[in-house]
Amino acid sequence: METQILNPNTDASAIPLAAKLLQNGGLVVIPTETVYGLAANALDPEAVRNIYIAKGRPGDNPLIVHISSFEEIYPLVKEVPEAAKRLAEKFWPGPLTVILPKSDLVPSVTSGGLDTVAIRMPSHPVAREVIRAAGVPLAAPSANISGFPSPTKVEYAADDMTGRVPLILDGGECAVGVESTVLTLAAGKPRILRPGGITPEMLREVLGEVEVDRAVLDPLGKNETAASPGMKYKHYSPETRVRIYRGSEKGYLRYFERHPAQGQFALCFEETAPLLRVPFVTFGRKDDCLTQTHRLFDALRELDEAGASLALAQCPPPRDVGLAVCNRLFRVAGFDFIDEAPIVGLTGQTGAGKSTVANVFASAGYRVVDTDKLAREIVETGSPVLRRLAEAFGEDILDGNGALIRARLAERAFADAEKTALLNSITHPEILRRTAEAAFSFSERNIPCLLDVPLLFQSGADAICDVTVAVTAPAETRKRRIMERDGISEEAAALRMGAQEPEAYYTARADIIIRNPDGADPGKAALAAAERIKTRYGGIA
């Protein structure tokens, strides 16, 4: 079949030709504000069947019926509830689809065999002009081969539909970039079946309570029927295999270092791209989900164009428009996730209550990596680190059995700053290596962990942490606790405190500060921090 591509803005024959083709049962690719659609007369069963044939689309996947004015909804449904009128007044024309019980006028093939019909009024002027000129409502799923990314540019629609349809209308780049939000009003409480540019929060402002269907972020059950387009297990997928990384940006970068693979690309946010050492395609800014929806489908096609065999995608939080991004990504990947839990670094001043905070994190499900314990392990009798210490500070730091005499090492190592630096240069690399090994092991098993590191920033251990937490307390409170805890004098406690960095050192570097004032329990603040970190930095499973 020969395919024409016409621009209605420069060719006056484009709209009349499209209308004639549609009236005669033909197919036309039209632009909408969401994605390009493959349109046919929604009331003509044979024309609608040709949509399924052209796309290679399963017949049980319902289509959306497009109208150009609100009055056109009445013949298509059994009744128009007040809720639908309020939604139309607020969001039509625009990227919102409403599902209602269908009238007998709508063929079963259009509704995918369901007794409901999905209807929307597009805001793209070309789409509405075509509907008006044709004089019939249009069924118009995305103009792509079924299962592949939806086209947001005319060249992508042409890639998939040339030779399959007689006419493609060029309406420029689609403004939204993902398909419309689908909301059912036909099953009790209003429920979102497919998220899009109209968010749950926006709908709740109009309707009050609005549910989000479980299948938005999870696959349909084995015997469940798709009540909306886009609910299938795998959808919108490029040739490139896509997996989704759910964790922190640091973890995402670390994954590529620890798991190199030939042909592997990053599908990432713009801000992450400069930090990568692998090929990448970006799909919007990290904290701007509107740019992500606008770019996502184009980025998927660009992966194929770049010859990627595997792409690891960053994942935004499933909130607001991010819900739509997650919904599409999850189906692109066929729910193939890599979940890595956060690595948290804990530090603070002596006597501030760090142990209490560590215990709270442990009760919240974090595995605690105690670097003091690791520091003791690396100087066990016969260890390489102990041999290097003996060479640096004298063989007599070892007893007759070759074990470390800690007091003698401390006396020499802390005699001046130069010797202390020598001690740290010998011990810190091995402590850090073991700390990282333990942390990565937990994170990759999706178990959140807490690194209890007194010298977190000084040792460089903060580099492997997704988030850092510092515990502080007033000087007098700390002094009293140290004296009670260690059974030492006030003068000795003051000397120990004086050897540490001031509070400002921690507050300037840590992501989260837990202040532990005199007489207060830091547990509540610590628990809140532990839960917040898991939500913000960890997988969303």
GUFI-622544 format. One line per field, with one value per residue (C-alpha): residue number from 1; residue in one letter; y, z, x. Coordinates in steps of 0.5 Angstrom, whole numbers, plus 500, padded with zeros to 3 digits. Each point is the difference from the previous one (the first is absolute). Layout:
i NUM | ...
aa a | ...
Y Y | ...
Z Z | ...
X X | ...
***
This chain:
i 1 | 2 | 3 | 4 | 5 | 6 | 7 | 8 | 9 | 10 | 11 | 12 | 13 | 14 | 15 | 16 | 17 | 18 | 19 | 20 | 21 | 22 | 23 | 24 | 25 | 26 | 27 | 28 | 29 | 30 | 31 | 32 | 33 | 34 | 35 | 36 | 37 | 38 | 39 | 40 | 41 | 42 | 43 | 44 | 45 | 46 | 47 | 48 | 49 | 50 | 51 | 52 | 53 | 54 | 55 | 56 | 57 | 58 | 59 | 60 | 61 | 62 | 63 | 64 | 65 | 66 | 67 | 68 | 69 | 70 | 71 | 72 | 73 | 74 | 75 | 76 | 77 | 78 | 79 | 80 | 81 | 82 | 83 | 84 | 85 | 86 | 87 | 88 | 89 | 90 | 91 | 92 | 93 | 94 | 95 | 96 | 97 | 98 | 99 | 100 | 101 | 102 | 103 | 104 | 105 | 106 | 107 | 108 | 109 | 110 | 111 | 112 | 113 | 114 | 115 | 116 | 117 | 118 | 119 | 120 | 121 | 122 | 123 | 124 | 125 | 126 | 127 | 128 | 129 | 130 | 131 | 132 | 133 | 134 | 135 | 136 | 137 | 138 | 139 | 140 | 141 | 142 | 143 | 144 | 145 | 146 | 147 | 148 | 149 | 150 | 151 | 152 | 153 | 154 | 155 | 156 | 157 | 158 | 159 | 160 | 161 | 162 | 163 | 164 | 165 | 166 | 167 | 168 | 169 | 170 | 171 | 172 | 173 | 174 | 175 | 176 | 177 | 178 | 179 | 180 | 181 | 182 | 183 | 184 | 185 | 186 | 187 | 188 | 189 | 190 | 191 | 192 | 193 | 194 | 195 | 196 | 197 | 198 | 199 | 200 | 201 | 202 | 203 | 204 | 205 | 206 | 207 | 208 | 209 | 210 | 211 | 212 | 213 | 214 | 215 | 216 | 217 | 218 | 219 | 220 | 221 | 222 | 223 | 224 | 225 | 226 | 227 | 228 | 229 | 230 | 231 | 232 | 233 | 234 | 235 | 236 | 237 | 238 | 239 | 240 | 241 | 242 | 243 | 244 | 245 | 246 | 247 | 248 | 249 | 250 | 251 | 252 | 253 | 254 | 255 | 256 | 257 | 258 | 259 | 260 | 261 | 262 | 263 | 264 | 265 | 266 | 267 | 268 | 269 | 270 | 271 | 272 | 273 | 274 | 275 | 276 | 277 | 278 | 279 | 280 | 281 | 282 | 283 | 284 | 285 | 286 | 287 | 288 | 289 | 290 | 291 | 292 | 293 | 294 | 295 | 296 | 297 | 298 | 299 | 300 | 301 | 302 | 303 | 304 | 305 | 306 | 307 | 308 | 309 | 310 | 311 | 312 | 313 | 314 | 315 | 316 | 317 | 318 | 319 | 320 | 321 | 322 | 323 | 324 | 325 | 326 | 327 | 328 | 329 | 330 | 331 | 332 | 333 | 334 | 335 | 336 | 337 | 338 | 339 | 340 | 341 | 342 | 343 | 344 | 345 | 346 | 347 | 348 | 349 | 350 | 351 | 352 | 353 | 354 | 355 | 356 | 357 | 358 | 359 | 360 | 361 | 362 | 363 | 364 | 365 | 366 | 367 | 368 | 369 | 370 | 371 | 372 | 373 | 374 | 375 | 376 | 377 | 378 | 379 | 380 | 381 | 382 | 383 | 384 | 385 | 386 | 387 | 388 | 389 | 390 | 391 | 392 | 393 | 394 | 395 | 396 | 397 | 398 | 399 | 400 | 401 | 402 | 403 | 404 | 405 | 406 | 407 | 408 | 409 | 410 | 411 | 412 | 413 | 414 | 415 | 416 | 417 | 418 | 419 | 420 | 421 | 422 | 423 | 424 | 425 | 426 | 427 | 428 | 429 | 430 | 431 | 432 | 433 | 434 | 435 | 436 | 437 | 438 | 439 | 440 | 441 | 442 | 443 | 444 | 445 | 446 | 447 | 448 | 449 | 450 | 451 | 452 | 453 | 454 | 455 | 456 | 457 | 458 | 459 | 460 | 461 | 462 | 463 | 464 | 465 | 466 | 467 | 468 | 469 | 470 | 471 | 472 | 473 | 474 | 475 | 476 | 477 | 478 | 479 | 480 | 481 | 482 | 483 | 484 | 485 | 486 | 487 | 488 | 489 | 490 | 491 | 492 | 493 | 494 | 495 | 496 | 497 | 498 | 499 | 500 | 501 | 502 | 503 | 504 | 505 | 506 | 507 | 508 | 509 | 510 | 511 | 512 | 513 | 514 | 515 | 516 | 517 | 518 | 519 | 520 | 521 | 522 | 523 | 524 | 525 | 526 | 527 | 528 | 529 | 530 | 531 | 532 | 533 | 534 | 535 | 536 | 537 | 538 | 539 | 540 | 541
aa m | e | t | q | i | l | n | p | n | t | d | a | s | a | i | p | l | a | a | k | l | l | q | n | g | g | l | v | v | i | p | t | e | t | v | y | g | l | a | a | n | a | l | d | p | e | a | v | r | n | i | y | i | a | k | g | r | p | g | d | n | p | l | i | v | h | i | s | s | f | e | e | i | y | p | l | v | k | e | v | p | e | a | a | k | r | l | a | e | k | f | w | p | g | p | l | t | v | i | l | p | k | s | d | l | v | p | s | v | t | s | g | g | l | d | t | v | a | i | r | m | p | s | h | p | v | a | r | e | v | i | r | a | a | g | v | p | l | a | a | p | s | a | n | i | s | g | f | p | s | p | t | k | v | e | y | a | a | d | d | m | t | g | r | v | p | l | i | l | d | g | g | e | c | a | v | g | v | e | s | t | v | l | t | l | a | a | g | k | p | r | i | l | r | p | g | g | i | t | p | e | m | l | r | e | v | l | g | e | v | e | v | d | r | a | v | l | d | p | l | g | k | n | e | t | a | a | s | p | g | m | k | y | k | h | y | s | p | e | t | r | v | r | i | y | r | g | s | e | k | g | y | l | r | y | f | e | r | h | p | a | q | g | q | f | a | l | c | f | e | e | t | a | p | l | l | r | v | p | f | v | t | f | g | r | k | d | d | c | l | t | q | t | h | r | l | f | d | a | l | r | e | l | d | e | a | g | a | s | l | a | l | a | q | c | p | p | p | r | d | v | g | l | a | v | c | n | r | l | f | r | v | a | g | f | d | f | i | d | e | a | p | i | v | g | l | t | g | q | t | g | a | g | k | s | t | v | a | n | v | f | a | s | a | g | y | r | v | v | d | t | d | k | l | a | r | e | i | v | e | t | g | s | p | v | l | r | r | l | a | e | a | f | g | e | d | i | l | d | g | n | g | a | l | i | r | a | r | l | a | e | r | a | f | a | d | a | e | k | t | a | l | l | n | s | i | t | h | p | e | i | l | r | r | t | a | e | a | a | f | s | f | s | e | r | n | i | p | c | l | l | d | v | p | l | l | f | q | s | g | a | d | a | i | c | d | v | t | v | a | v | t | a | p | a | e | t | r | k | r | r | i | m | e | r | d | g | i | s | e | e | a | a | a | l | r | m | g | a | q | e | p | e | a | y | y | t | a | r | a | d | i | i | i | r | n | p | d | g | a | d | p | g | k | a | a | l | a | a | a | e | r | i | k | t | r | y | g | g | i | a
Y 500 | 507 | 505 | 507 | 505 | 507 | 506 | 503 | 506 | 501 | 495 | 502 | 493 | 497 | 500 | 499 | 494 | 497 | 501 | 496 | 494 | 500 | 500 | 495 | 495 | 502 | 501 | 506 | 502 | 506 | 505 | 501 | 503 | 494 | 495 | 499 | 496 | 495 | 502 | 497 | 501 | 497 | 498 | 496 | 493 | 498 | 507 | 498 | 493 | 503 | 504 | 494 | 497 | 506 | 500 | 492 | 502 | 494 | 501 | 500 | 507 | 505 | 506 | 508 | 503 | 508 | 505 | 508 | 502 | 498 | 499 | 495 | 495 | 499 | 495 | 496 | 499 | 497 | 507 | 505 | 501 | 506 | 498 | 500 | 507 | 503 | 496 | 503 | 507 | 500 | 495 | 500 | 501 | 497 | 493 | 497 | 494 | 498 | 493 | 499 | 495 | 500 | 500 | 495 | 505 | 499 | 493 | 494 | 500 | 508 | 498 | 494 | 496 | 504 | 503 | 507 | 505 | 504 | 507 | 507 | 506 | 502 | 507 | 500 | 504 | 496 | 494 | 504 | 502 | 493 | 498 | 506 | 499 | 492 | 501 | 494 | 498 | 497 | 494 | 502 | 496 | 502 | 499 | 495 | 493 | 497 | 499 | 505 | 507 | 505 | 505 | 508 | 502 | 499 | 497 | 494 | 499 | 500 | 495 | 495 | 502 | 501 | 495 | 498 | 507 | 504 | 507 | 503 | 507 | 504 | 504 | 501 | 497 | 498 | 504 | 495 | 494 | 494 | 498 | 503 | 498 | 495 | 501 | 495 | 502 | 494 | 496 | 503 | 505 | 504 | 496 | 501 | 495 | 503 | 506 | 506 | 508 | 500 | 498 | 497 | 506 | 504 | 495 | 500 | 508 | 499 | 493 | 499 | 493 | 497 | 493 | 498 | 493 | 495 | 498 | 507 | 498 | 492 | 495 | 498 | 493 | 494 | 500 | 508 | 503 | 507 | 505 | 506 | 500 | 500 | 495 | 494 | 497 | 502 | 506 | 506 | 496 | 502 | 494 | 502 | 496 | 505 | 498 | 505 | 502 | 502 | 503 | 507 | 503 | 498 | 493 | 501 | 502 | 495 | 494 | 502 | 499 | 494 | 497 | 502 | 497 | 500 | 504 | 503 | 507 | 505 | 502 | 506 | 507 | 506 | 501 | 493 | 500 | 504 | 495 | 494 | 496 | 496 | 502 | 503 | 503 | 505 | 501 | 506 | 504 | 496 | 504 | 502 | 495 | 504 | 500 | 492 | 499 | 504 | 497 | 492 | 497 | 504 | 498 | 492 | 501 | 503 | 494 | 496 | 505 | 500 | 492 | 499 | 493 | 501 | 507 | 501 | 505 | 505 | 500 | 506 | 500 | 498 | 506 | 506 | 499 | 495 | 495 | 500 | 500 | 494 | 496 | 501 | 498 | 494 | 497 | 502 | 496 | 494 | 502 | 498 | 503 | 501 | 502 | 503 | 502 | 507 | 500 | 505 | 503 | 501 | 505 | 505 | 502 | 496 | 500 | 503 | 493 | 497 | 493 | 501 | 503 | 494 | 495 | 504 | 499 | 492 | 500 | 503 | 494 | 503 | 495 | 504 | 500 | 501 | 503 | 500 | 492 | 500 | 504 | 495 | 494 | 503 | 500 | 493 | 496 | 498 | 505 | 504 | 507 | 498 | 498 | 507 | 503 | 497 | 502 | 507 | 501 | 494 | 493 | 501 | 502 | 492 | 496 | 493 | 497 | 505 | 503 | 508 | 504 | 505 | 505 | 500 | 501 | 506 | 503 | 500 | 502 | 505 | 504 | 505 | 501 | 497 | 494 | 500 | 501 | 494 | 496 | 502 | 499 | 492 | 499 | 504 | 497 | 493 | 502 | 504 | 494 | 495 | 505 | 501 | 493 | 499 | 506 | 498 | 493 | 502 | 505 | 495 | 496 | 506 | 500 | 507 | 501 | 505 | 501 | 502 | 504 | 505 | 503 | 499 | 507 | 500 | 492 | 502 | 494 | 505 | 499 | 493 | 503 | 502 | 505 | 502 | 501 | 503 | 500 | 507 | 502 | 506 | 499 | 500 | 494 | 496 | 501 | 497 | 494 | 499 | 500 | 496 | 495 | 499 | 502 | 505 | 507 | 507 | 502 | 493 | 501 | 507 | 498 | 494 | 505 | 505 | 495 | 500 | 505 | 505 | 499 | 505 | 495 | 495 | 504 | 503 | 493 | 496 | 499 | 499 | 503 | 496 | 505 | 497 | 505 | 499 | 495 | 499 | 493 | 500 | 494 | 503 | 505 | 494 | 495 | 506 | 501 | 492 | 499 | 507 | 497 | 494 | 503 | 505 | 496 | 493 | 496 | 501 | 493
Z 500 | 498 | 506 | 500 | 505 | 500 | 505 | 501 | 502 | 493 | 495 | 500 | 497 | 506 | 505 | 494 | 498 | 507 | 501 | 493 | 502 | 507 | 497 | 495 | 506 | 499 | 505 | 501 | 505 | 503 | 506 | 507 | 505 | 504 | 494 | 493 | 499 | 494 | 499 | 497 | 501 | 507 | 498 | 493 | 503 | 494 | 500 | 507 | 498 | 495 | 506 | 504 | 493 | 499 | 507 | 501 | 506 | 504 | 500 | 507 | 501 | 500 | 496 | 502 | 496 | 499 | 499 | 498 | 505 | 506 | 497 | 496 | 506 | 501 | 495 | 502 | 507 | 504 | 504 | 502 | 507 | 504 | 501 | 493 | 499 | 505 | 497 | 493 | 503 | 503 | 495 | 493 | 495 | 503 | 502 | 504 | 498 | 504 | 500 | 500 | 498 | 493 | 496 | 494 | 495 | 502 | 497 | 504 | 496 | 502 | 507 | 500 | 502 | 506 | 502 | 501 | 496 | 501 | 497 | 500 | 496 | 498 | 500 | 494 | 495 | 494 | 504 | 501 | 493 | 497 | 505 | 498 | 492 | 501 | 504 | 503 | 507 | 499 | 503 | 500 | 504 | 500 | 492 | 502 | 499 | 506 | 506 | 497 | 503 | 498 | 495 | 502 | 493 | 493 | 498 | 505 | 498 | 493 | 502 | 503 | 495 | 493 | 495 | 505 | 500 | 494 | 504 | 506 | 502 | 503 | 506 | 503 | 506 | 505 | 506 | 506 | 497 | 504 | 499 | 504 | 507 | 500 | 505 | 501 | 503 | 498 | 506 | 507 | 502 | 495 | 498 | 496 | 495 | 497 | 502 | 496 | 500 | 504 | 507 | 506 | 504 | 494 | 499 | 508 | 500 | 495 | 503 | 507 | 501 | 494 | 500 | 496 | 497 | 503 | 493 | 499 | 503 | 500 | 494 | 499 | 503 | 496 | 499 | 500 | 494 | 498 | 501 | 497 | 495 | 502 | 506 | 497 | 503 | 495 | 496 | 496 | 500 | 495 | 497 | 505 | 507 | 505 | 508 | 505 | 506 | 506 | 505 | 501 | 495 | 503 | 500 | 493 | 498 | 504 | 497 | 493 | 503 | 504 | 494 | 493 | 494 | 493 | 496 | 507 | 500 | 505 | 499 | 505 | 502 | 497 | 507 | 500 | 493 | 502 | 505 | 496 | 497 | 495 | 494 | 502 | 498 | 504 | 501 | 504 | 506 | 507 | 504 | 494 | 498 | 494 | 496 | 502 | 497 | 494 | 498 | 502 | 494 | 496 | 504 | 499 | 493 | 500 | 504 | 494 | 495 | 505 | 499 | 508 | 502 | 507 | 504 | 507 | 502 | 506 | 503 | 503 | 506 | 498 | 502 | 496 | 493 | 502 | 501 | 492 | 499 | 504 | 497 | 493 | 502 | 504 | 494 | 496 | 504 | 501 | 508 | 499 | 506 | 504 | 507 | 504 | 507 | 503 | 503 | 506 | 504 | 507 | 504 | 505 | 506 | 506 | 505 | 496 | 500 | 493 | 503 | 502 | 493 | 497 | 504 | 497 | 493 | 502 | 502 | 494 | 496 | 498 | 501 | 504 | 498 | 506 | 497 | 507 | 500 | 493 | 502 | 506 | 495 | 495 | 505 | 503 | 501 | 493 | 496 | 494 | 503 | 507 | 497 | 496 | 507 | 503 | 495 | 501 | 507 | 503 | 501 | 507 | 499 | 500 | 506 | 500 | 496 | 495 | 502 | 500 | 506 | 499 | 506 | 497 | 493 | 502 | 504 | 494 | 495 | 503 | 502 | 495 | 494 | 495 | 503 | 501 | 492 | 499 | 504 | 497 | 493 | 502 | 503 | 496 | 493 | 503 | 505 | 494 | 495 | 505 | 502 | 492 | 499 | 506 | 498 | 492 | 502 | 504 | 495 | 494 | 504 | 501 | 508 | 503 | 504 | 504 | 501 | 507 | 498 | 505 | 495 | 494 | 497 | 502 | 497 | 494 | 501 | 499 | 492 | 500 | 504 | 497 | 506 | 506 | 507 | 506 | 507 | 504 | 508 | 504 | 503 | 507 | 499 | 496 | 505 | 506 | 495 | 499 | 507 | 502 | 494 | 501 | 507 | 499 | 503 | 497 | 498 | 496 | 497 | 498 | 497 | 496 | 497 | 498 | 496 | 496 | 494 | 502 | 499 | 494 | 497 | 500 | 498 | 494 | 497 | 502 | 496 | 507 | 507 | 506 | 506 | 507 | 505 | 507 | 503 | 493 | 497 | 492 | 499 | 497 | 495 | 498 | 499 | 495 | 497 | 499 | 496 | 496 | 497 | 498 | 497 | 496 | 499 | 499 | 496 | 499 | 500
X 500 | 503 | 500 | 499 | 503 | 496 | 501 | 493 | 503 | 503 | 495 | 493 | 498 | 503 | 494 | 494 | 504 | 501 | 492 | 499 | 504 | 497 | 493 | 502 | 502 | 508 | 505 | 504 | 506 | 498 | 504 | 497 | 503 | 502 | 503 | 498 | 494 | 498 | 493 | 494 | 492 | 499 | 492 | 503 | 502 | 504 | 504 | 501 | 502 | 505 | 503 | 502 | 503 | 504 | 503 | 500 | 496 | 497 | 492 | 499 | 503 | 495 | 501 | 498 | 495 | 502 | 494 | 501 | 495 | 496 | 493 | 503 | 501 | 492 | 499 | 506 | 498 | 494 | 500 | 505 | 501 | 501 | 507 | 502 | 497 | 504 | 506 | 499 | 499 | 507 | 504 | 497 | 503 | 506 | 503 | 495 | 496 | 493 | 497 | 493 | 495 | 499 | 494 | 498 | 503 | 507 | 502 | 503 | 506 | 502 | 499 | 504 | 494 | 498 | 494 | 503 | 503 | 506 | 499 | 505 | 500 | 507 | 502 | 505 | 496 | 501 | 497 | 494 | 500 | 500 | 495 | 495 | 501 | 499 | 494 | 501 | 504 | 507 | 503 | 507 | 505 | 508 | 502 | 506 | 501 | 496 | 505 | 505 | 501 | 495 | 501 | 501 | 503 | 497 | 507 | 499 | 492 | 503 | 505 | 495 | 494 | 502 | 497 | 495 | 496 | 498 | 501 | 504 | 499 | 506 | 498 | 507 | 503 | 495 | 499 | 499 | 504 | 496 | 493 | 494 | 498 | 495 | 494 | 495 | 493 | 497 | 502 | 498 | 505 | 504 | 506 | 506 | 502 | 506 | 503 | 502 | 501 | 494 | 502 | 496 | 501 | 497 | 494 | 499 | 499 | 494 | 497 | 502 | 502 | 504 | 503 | 506 | 499 | 505 | 502 | 503 | 507 | 499 | 498 | 493 | 498 | 500 | 493 | 499 | 497 | 503 | 495 | 504 | 505 | 507 | 499 | 503 | 506 | 505 | 499 | 503 | 507 | 506 | 504 | 505 | 499 | 498 | 501 | 499 | 504 | 496 | 505 | 505 | 503 | 507 | 498 | 498 | 507 | 503 | 496 | 503 | 507 | 499 | 496 | 503 | 496 | 502 | 494 | 498 | 497 | 497 | 493 | 501 | 498 | 504 | 504 | 502 | 503 | 507 | 501 | 500 | 506 | 495 | 496 | 493 | 494 | 496 | 493 | 498 | 503 | 500 | 495 | 496 | 495 | 497 | 506 | 501 | 493 | 502 | 506 | 499 | 497 | 505 | 506 | 498 | 500 | 507 | 502 | 499 | 503 | 506 | 501 | 499 | 499 | 498 | 498 | 500 | 495 | 499 | 493 | 497 | 496 | 493 | 496 | 496 | 502 | 506 | 494 | 499 | 508 | 501 | 493 | 503 | 507 | 498 | 496 | 506 | 505 | 494 | 501 | 507 | 503 | 507 | 498 | 506 | 499 | 503 | 507 | 500 | 506 | 499 | 505 | 500 | 504 | 502 | 494 | 495 | 496 | 502 | 499 | 493 | 499 | 503 | 496 | 494 | 502 | 501 | 493 | 497 | 504 | 506 | 507 | 505 | 507 | 504 | 507 | 503 | 499 | 503 | 506 | 501 | 500 | 505 | 505 | 499 | 507 | 503 | 496 | 504 | 498 | 503 | 506 | 500 | 499 | 506 | 504 | 498 | 500 | 505 | 499 | 499 | 493 | 499 | 500 | 503 | 495 | 500 | 493 | 500 | 501 | 495 | 502 | 507 | 498 | 496 | 505 | 505 | 494 | 497 | 507 | 499 | 496 | 505 | 500 | 492 | 500 | 505 | 495 | 494 | 503 | 502 | 493 | 495 | 500 | 499 | 494 | 497 | 501 | 496 | 495 | 499 | 499 | 495 | 496 | 500 | 498 | 494 | 498 | 500 | 495 | 496 | 501 | 501 | 507 | 503 | 507 | 502 | 506 | 503 | 505 | 495 | 502 | 507 | 501 | 496 | 495 | 495 | 501 | 497 | 494 | 493 | 499 | 504 | 497 | 503 | 498 | 502 | 499 | 502 | 507 | 498 | 495 | 505 | 505 | 496 | 498 | 507 | 502 | 495 | 501 | 507 | 501 | 505 | 501 | 498 | 507 | 501 | 493 | 501 | 507 | 496 | 495 | 505 | 504 | 493 | 498 | 495 | 492 | 500 | 505 | 494 | 495 | 503 | 501 | 495 | 493 | 496 | 502 | 497 | 500 | 500 | 499 | 500 | 495 | 497 | 499 | 503 | 496 | 494 | 504 | 505 | 494 | 497 | 507 | 500 | 494 | 500 | 507 | 497 | 495 | 504 | 506 | 498 | 496 | 493 | 498
***
